[in-house]
Amino acid sequence: DIQMTQSPSSVSASVGDRVTITCRSSQGISNWLAWYQQKPGKAPKLLIYAASSLQSGVPSRFSGSGSGTDFSLTISSLQPEDFATYYCQQGNLFPYTFGQGTKLEIK
Amino acid sequence: QITLKESGPTLVKPTQTLTLTCTFSGFSLSTRGVGVGWIRQPPGKALEWLALIYWDHDRRYSPSLRSRLTITMDTSKNQVVLTMTDMAPVDTATYYCAHRIPAPGTSFDSWGQGTLVTVSS
């Protein structure tokens, strides 16, 4: 199985900050990586697919980059509604695998 | 607008078989490239992909659970059904079904609300 490792596991930041979360795969996955946001008690929400494509309706302050094994999700200016847990997911090879999550907390 | 909703028991006993139904609207599982997947999340833990069924009835499973899982679809009812045998307390989780974007690579753009399944005697 492809292992997905996110860092950091948690991060504290303030409204207006720029935050970057990274995701590394144990083998190359081309650009078949997605990012999800999950709030407590809610289903995950797709933010980014194919590493850098912004899902319809997602604010442009979210952006994704990377290919191969190293990827990142950046939030350019944190808003109060962005405090949540973020997951990466590889969609290149079965079994599809998720990262362990990054919890973004208010400082 | 794509919607999905999971239904099934909230409590099952150890060794029993779990059957979950995903009822969806806003897309057809007959359309090339479309798929519906199941993902679960134990309380306080990360997401785990379980299974995926494609428009052409191709089915894929998590290798670690392959012997216990079956995924089927009924296009006339717009439903996908997941069965998991020999349930154990470690299978306690919220189970989600999700729509696969019909494009290269796999990501899930629409999710059901999830259903919490507790395994306990």
Boltz contact constraints between the chains, C-beta under 6 A:
constraints:
  - contact:
      token1: [A, 32]
      token2: [B, 105]
      max_distance: 6.0
  - contact:
      token1: [A, 34]
      token2: [B, 107]
      max_distance: 6.0
  - contact:
      token1: [A, 43]
      token2: [B, 96]
      max_distance: 6.0
  - contact:
      token1: [A, 43]
      token2: [B, 111]
      max_distance: 6.0
  - contact:
      token1: [A, 43]
      token2: [B, 113]
      max_distance: 6.0
  - contact:
      token1: [A, 43]
      token2: [B, 114]
      max_distance: 6.0
  - contact:
      token1: [A, 44]
      token2: [B, 111]
      max_distance: 6.0
  - contact:
      token1: [A, 46]
      token2: [B, 109]
      max_distance: 6.0
  - contact:
      token1: [A, 49]
      token2: [B, 107]
      max_distance: 6.0
  - contact:
      token1: [A, 50]
      token2: [B, 105]
      max_distance: 6.0
  - contact:
      token1: [A, 87]
      token2: [B, 47]
      max_distance: 6.0
  - contact:
      token1: [A, 91]
      token2: [B, 105]
      max_distance: 6.0
  - contact:
      token1: [A, 91]
      token2: [B, 106]
      max_distance: 6.0
  - contact:
      token1: [A, 91]
      token2: [B, 107]
      max_distance: 6.0
  - contact:
      token1: [A, 94]
      token2: [B, 60]
      max_distance: 6.0
  - contact:
      token1: [A, 95]
      token2: [B, 49]
      max_distance: 6.0
  - contact:
      token1: [A, 95]
      token2: [B, 62]
      max_distance: 6.0
  - contact:
      token1: [A, 95]
      token2: [B, 63]
      max_distance: 6.0
  - contact:
      token1: [A, 96]
      token2: [B, 49]
      max_distance: 6.0
  - contact:
      token1: [A, 96]
      token2: [B, 106]
      max_distance: 6.0
  - contact:
      token1: [A, 98]
      token2: [B, 46]
      max_distance: 6.0
  - contact:
      token1: [A, 98]
      token2: [B, 47]
      max_distance: 6.0
  - contact:
      token1: [A, 100]
      token2: [B, 46]
      max_distance: 6.0
  - contact:
      token1: [A, 101]
      token2: [B, 46]
      max_distance: 6.0
